[in-house]
Amino acid sequence: MKKDTREELLAVIASKAGCIYLSDVILPIYSDKVLGAIESIDENEYELKEWQETVEYIIGNKSIHIKDCKEAKEYLIHKLWKSRL
């Protein structure tokens, strides 16, 4: 079943990552846990619009165009892995 709001996806990511606040998902100290949280989420449970907004929020770039939910999840995973290096 798909969810309705961006806050729900961010809340799931934040909760799984052990973040105290939703805004903690963008902090470098949580990047490994956020990465694991995103990897554990089925991309088909959320709408493309919600994934797009989540990518924009976590990456901090509103000009990214995502074509589908799978691409959004993969993009987030790629960016978070890259930031670890």
Residue pairs with C-beta under 8 A, 6 or more apart in sequence:
1 45
2 44
2 45
2 46
2 47
3 9
3 45
3 46
3 47
3 50
4 47
4 50
5 50
6 49
6 50
6 53
6 54
6 57
7 22
8 46
8 50
9 41
9 46
9 50
9 51
9 54
10 22
10 25
10 54
10 57
11 22
12 37
12 41
13 19
13 25
13 34
13 37
13 38
13 41
13 54
13 58
14 21
14 22
14 24
14 25
14 37
15 37
16 33
16 36
16 37
16 40
16 41
17 24
17 25
17 30
17 33
17 34
17 36
17 37
18 30
18 33
19 25
19 27
19 30
19 33
19 34
24 30
25 34
25 57
25 58
26 57
26 58
26 60
28 83
31 80
31 83
31 84
32 84
34 58
34 80
35 77
35 80
35 81
35 84
38 73
38 76
38 77
38 80
39 77
41 73
43 51
43 69
43 70
43 72
43 73
44 69
46 54
46 69
47 69
48 66
48 68
48 69
48 72
51 66
51 69
51 72
51 73
52 64
52 66
52 72
54 72
54 76
55 64
55 66
55 72
55 75
55 76
56 62
56 64
58 76
58 79
58 80
59 75
59 76
59 79
64 75
66 72
66 75
